Amino acid sequence: MSIQTAWQATFDFWDELPIVVEPSRAELSSDAGLLPLRQFDEQIGLTRQFAHALSDGRDPERCAHALLEMVRSRTFGILAGYEDQNDHDTLRYDPIFKLIADRSPEADPLASQPTLSRFENAITIAGLKRLREVFIDQFIDSFTTPPNHLTFDLDAVDDPAHGEQQLVMFHGYFDQYQYFPLFITCADNDQVVVLSLRPGAVHAALGADDDLAYLVQRLRRVWPGVHIHVRGDAGYGVPWMYTVCERLGIEYTFGIAANNVLKTRSDVLLEQARATCEATRQPQRCFDAFWYQAGTWPTARWVIVKAEANAQGTNRRFVVSNRSGARILPQAAYEDYADRGEAENRNKELKCDLKIDRTSDHRFLANFFRLYLHAAAHNLVVRLRRAFAAPPPVPIATPAHAPERAPLAIEPLPAEALAGRARRCYFSRRRQADPLGEGQPCTWRSLLIKVAAEVVVSNRRVLVRLSASWPYLDWYRRLCTFLTPPRVAPSG
């Protein structure tokens, strides 16, 4: 690592003593919180499997940087907020990033920006297909026992482009030049399972049927009896999505755009909600369901309508579903569909926290590969977040009429069953008691990853010193304890 020339700066804004700033000759890093994530990565093999899916056409005798090293540099750089290749012209000297890439802090620098650019642009279609296999394999391996039920959410994310990247197109709805990537995420563990980068002007559901069919076929090879439910907004409420779900024998709930027929059939319900709202001065939500067959549909399908009225006016939404329970409890089916908002939160984390829209390579395939790098970073922090989470228990509400002498055998409700004020209070308490288990990637970055450390290399060990006055040191210690359980001494 290069040492800057000695210099000093003196500030006099504090009256007591002058404040002098000067560089230290020690090996320092501002990202020591990446080490626990690297330890977790070693345990689950995420980046190693990712790198093994790539083909290396370089001459081994002329290569200074292995594919695995570059995958880790980019993935952990994204986690720490360095989404650009240019950042690695500096990070390649960082002692923590060297350790993450299995190099000594005293070793040669890591890959530079030009090397990483060649690495990303060397991706092939075959390599992208192998990465798709890796993501599904890792999703399957993340379950310790076979699941009985899985819920997948389909969503398209606008990815604005600023340049002349291949297949960037203008999208009228978003009013911008963009890509239009598609994500299939699992509501049960928040992981990105399947992803695809698409040109910017395509239909939101283009290719979603093929991606979904491939995912379902792969999962049923391993879990033949798993029950699968798929959700998506009105962009996925199109005939070919209904057809593929019905052919695969999976349940679906998709939004459906309003039309004159649906509006006419729900006018009475909307008027009922409006009248009740005016009479009670309280917001109202009313539900109904009926069979409906569009002109292009071969058969009728079950449509649920939600009519809402409040001080701001009226609103109604429609979903189409083949779930058997939707015919008995349409409100419950609709509210389960509304829970897909959590999937949109995951996409928000990808876009806002992990900058998945940094698709600034020229080649389309290189940008597709970038999408995988960002999604791998997301899955790493998501899996650690779920493993480390320790949410407080949900309080049991004792009925007021219960006799004091008779203890009630009441099991606490799962947090997902809470509603209204009780739900808001619980999750507010959870954010305070379990900030990492509840936290988004930016929370992990501010509470854990971004911490200064001194790295000292000796013949016996590499010592990483943190500040004892760091406010979040206890969370760091807890995570390290969780990832490195005490060793059991051998018997005898």
N, C-alpha and C positions, 0 to 999 in steps of 0.2 A: 504494500500500500504506500502511495506517495505521501510524504510528510510536507505540509505547507511550511514556507519560510516563517520563522518566528516573527510575531508582531503583537502589539498590544493596542487595546482601545480603552479609554478611560471615560466614564460617565460621571457627571457631578449632580444628577438630579436628587440624590439622597444627601441630606445635610450632614449626617453623622460621619460617614466615611466615603472616600471615592470608590467607585465600582470599576474594577479592572477586568477586562476580558482578554484572554489569550488562548491559543490553541494548545491542546494536550498531545503529547507524543504517544499516548496509549492507543491501542486498537479499540475504537469506539463504534457503536452502531446505534441507530434510533429505532430498530425493529426487532429487538430481542424477543418480543412476544410471539414471533413466528416459530420459535423452537418447540413449544408444546404442540403446535399444529403439525410440525414436521414429525414429531414423535408419533402422533396419531396417524399420520399418513403412512409411516413405516408399519404400523400395526394392521392397517386395512389394505395397504398396497395400491392405493389409488393412482398415484403418479407413475409408479413402476408399471402397472398394467397399461396405463395410457401410453407410455413410451414404447412398450413392447409391441403395440399395435401399429407403430410407424415403421416404414422401411427406410433404410439408410443407404443411399446410393453413392456415398462418398468413399474415397480411398482411405481405409483405416490408418494407413501409415502417415497420412497428412492431416488427420483430424485431431485437434486439441480439445474439442468439446463434444462429449457424448450427447446423444439425443435425450437421455434421462436428465442430464445436467440442465439442458436448455428447457425441457418441460418444467422442471422444478423452478428454474429461475423465473420463467414467465408466470407460472401458476401462483407462486408465493408472492411475486411482485404485484400481481393483480390483487391479492388479498390485502397487501400492505398499502394499496392505493397508487401503485405505479403501473398504470395500464398501458403506457406507451413503450415501444421498443427503445426510444431515445433515453428513457430513464436508466436503462441498463449500462449505458456508457459510464455512469457513476456507480451504480449498484454492483458492478462487476468487481469492484475493489472492497466491498463491504464484508467484514469478517463474518457476520451472521449469514449472509447470503452464500458465502463460500461454504460454511458448515452445512447449510440446507442442501447444497449440491454435492455433499460428501467430499469437500476439499478442506484442507487445512487453512486457517486464516492467514498463514504465512505463504501459501502456495501462489501460483500464478493467477492472474485475474480470470474471471469467468468470461463467457461469450459477450462480445460487443454487439452494438445495434446492427451493423451490417451482417454479422454472422447469424443473429436471430432473424433478421429479415430473410436471408437465404433459407433458413430453417423453415419458416412459415410458408414460403413460396414453393418449397419442394414437395408439399403435400399433393397426393394424388386422389382420384376418386376411390380407388381401392383402399387407400389409407383411411378415408372418411368412412367407408363402409365398415372397416374393422373397428373404428372408434365407436360407431353405433352399437356394435356387438359388445364392446367393453362397457359402455354405459348400462346396457341392459343386464349384463353379467354382474356388474357391481351392484345394481339395484336388487337383483335376486339374492346375492350374497349378503346384503345388509339385513336380511331377515333371519333370525335365529331359528324360528319355527315357521312352517308354511302358513301363509295367511289364508283365512277363509273368505275374506272380502277385500277388494281393492277399489278405490275410487280414483279415476284419472281426470284431470282437467286439461282441456285444449284451449290454447290462447295464442293469438298472434300479437306481436309487439312491433310497433313502428320503430325503425332504426334509421334516423336521418343521416344522410350522407353529405359530405362536403368535399367534392372533388369529382374525378372522372373514373370512379370504380366501375368495373364490369357489371352489367345488369342492374345498375342503379336506374330507377325509373320514377316518374312523377306520379304521385298518388293524389287524386283529387280530394278525397275526404280529409286527409292529413295536410294537404296543401304544401307538399314538400317532395323533394327527391329523396328516395330512401330505399333500403332493403325492407323486407317484410318477413322476418323469421317466425317460425312456428315452434311452440314448445308443448310437450306433453309432460306434465308434472304429476306426481302422486300426492294426493291429499293426505295419505296416511303417514308419510314420512318426509314430505316437502322436497324430495329429490327431483331433479330434471332427469327424465328417463329417456326421452327421444327428443331430438331437436333437428331442425333443418333451416338452412338459409335459403330464402326465395327472392326472386326479383321484386322490385318495389311496387308494382302495379297489379299484382295478382289478386284473385279472390282470397278472402281470409281462410277458406277451407280447402284451398287447392293443395292436393297431396296429403291432406290429413287422413283421408280414408286409407291410403296405402300405408302410412306410418302406423296408424292404429291397428290395421290388420296384421302387420308384421309384429308389432308388440304383443298382441293377444296370442298369436301363434307361438311366439317364443315362450311366453309365460305358461301356456297350457302344456308345453312339453315338460315343464318342471312341476307345475301345480295343476294337474288336470281338472280338479274340482273347484278351483278358485272362482268366486263370483265377482264379476267385473261390472262396474258402473262408470259411465263416461258422462262428463258435463261440459257444456260449452255455451257461449253466448249466441245471440241471433246470427252471427256470422257463420255458425256451424249448423244452424237450423235449415239445412238444404237437403234435397232428396237423396243425394248420393251418400250423405252421412247416415241418414235413417237406414238406407239399404244395407250398408256395410255392417252396421250394428246388429240389425236383424239377421243378417246372414251369419254373423259370428256368434249369435246367441248371447249378446251382452245387453245390459240395460243402459238406457241413455235418457238424459234430460237436457234438451237444448232450448235456448230462447228461440222465439219465432217472431218475425216482424208483424206488426199489426196491419190488418187490411180492413176493408169495409165490412166483410162478412163477420170477422171476429169482433169488430167494434159493435156491429148491430146486435150480436148475440150477447154482448156484455154491457149494453147500455143500461139495462135494468139494475144490474149489480153496481155499476158506477153511480147511478142516481141514488141507490140505497146508501152507499157509503157517504155520498155528499150530504144527503138529508140527515143522517145520523150525526155527522160531524157538526152540522149547523145546530142541531138540537142539543147536543151535549157539549159543544165547544171543545171536543177532544179529537185528536187524530183517529181516523178509522181505516182499517184494512179489512176488506171482505174478499172471500175466495169462492170460486165456482169452477166447475170442470164439465166438459162435454166432448162428444165425438165430433171430429171435424175432418173433412176430406177436401184438400185442395184439388184444383182441376188436373194437376200433373201427378197426383198421388194415385197409386194403384188401389189403395185401401184407406179407410178412415183411421185416424190416430187420435189419441187422447190428449186434449189440450186443457191446460190449467190457466185460469185468468186471476190475476190479483188486481183488485180495484182499490185505490187509495185516495183518501181525501184529508186535507189538513188546511192550515191557515194559508198556505202558499197556493192552494188550488187542488186539482184532481190529477190522477195519473193511473195508468193501467199497463200491466205487463202480461205477456203470454209466454208459456213454455209448453213444449210438446214432449211427452214422456211415454215410455212403454213399461215403466215400473208398475208392478202389480199393486203395490201399496198406494200408488197415486190415485187409483180409482176409489179407494176407501178414505184416505186422508190427503186430499189435494193440498191443503195448507202445509202439512208436514213435508210433502214432496217439494213444494215450491221453496220452502225455507231451507231445505237441504241443498237445493240448486243455488240459492242465494249465498250459501257458505263458500261457493267457489270464489268469493271475494278474497279468501285467504290465498288462493293460487295467484290472484292478481298482485297480492302483496309480495309473493315470491318473485314475480316478474319485476316488480318495482325494485326489490333488492338487487336483482341482476342488472337492471338498467341504471339505477341511481347510485348504488353503493359499489358495484363491481364493474360498472362502465361497459356493459356488454355491447353497447352501441359504438364502441371504438373500432369499427370495421373500416379502417382507413388504408388497407393494402389495395393495390390496384386490381389484382387477380381475384375473381369471385371465389375460387377454391381456397385461396389463402385467407380470405375473410371468413369463409365457412369454418376453417380450422381455428381461427381466432375465437369463433363462437364456442367451439368445444373447449378451448383453454379457459375461457371465462366460466363456462358451465362446470368444468372440473373444479375450479376454485370455489364456486358456489356449493357444489355437492360436498366438498371437503368440510367446509365450515358448518353446513347444515347437519351433516352426520355427527360431527363432534358436538354441536349444539344440543342435539337430541340425546346423545349419550350422556352428556354432562348435566343435563337439566335436572333440577331438584325443586320442582314447584311446591309451594306450600299446600297443605291439604285444604280441600273445600270444606268450609264450616257446615256442620249439621244443624239445620233449623229445627228446634224442638217445638212441636205444636203447643199452643198456649193451654189447650184443654187437657194435656196429658197429665195424669196423676204423678205427683212427685215421688211416691214410693215405688212406682213401677218403672224400672229402666226400659227405655225403648230400644229395640234392636233395629235401628235405622242405619242403613248403609249410606255413606256420603255419595252424593251425585257426582258423576264425572263433570269436569269443568265445562265440557262441550254442551252439557244439558242446562247450564245456567242461562238465564235470560234477563234482559232489562238491567235495572240498577245493580242487582246481585252480580251479574256477569261483569259489568264495568268495574265494580269495586274489587272483585276477585283479581281481575287481570291487572288492575292498578297495583294491588298488593304484590302480585307476582313479579311485576317489573322491578319493584324495590327489593324483593327477597331473592330473586333469581335473575339478575340482569343478563347473564351470559346465556342461560338456557332460553330466555325469552328474547334476547337481543338480536337485532339485525346485524349484518356484516359491519356496518359503520359503528355499531356499539362495540363489537369485538375489537375493531380497530382502535377505538378511542380508549377502551378500558383495559386492553390486553396487549395488542400488537405493538402499538407505538410507545415503546419504553426504551430509554437510553440504557446502554450497558457497556461495560468494559470487558474486552475479551483478552485473556491472558493464556498463552500457549507455553506449556512446559513439557518435559520429557514424559511425565506421568499422565497428564490430563489437559483438557481445555477448560479453563475456568471462566465463567460468565458472571460478572458481578453486577447486581442491580442495586439501585439506591434503596436503603432501608427506610427512607422517608417517602417512598413512592406511595400515593394514596391507595392504589389498587394492588399492592403487593400481596395482600391476603387472597384475593381472587386468583392471582397467578400461582400462589402456593397451593391452593385447593386444586387447581387444574393439574398441576404437576403431580400432586399426590394421587389424583384420580388416574393419571396416565402411567404412573410408575408405581404399582403396588409393591409393598415390602416383600423382599425375597425371603423365602422359607429356607432356613438352614438345613442342610442335608442331615438325615438321621445317621447315628452311629459315628 
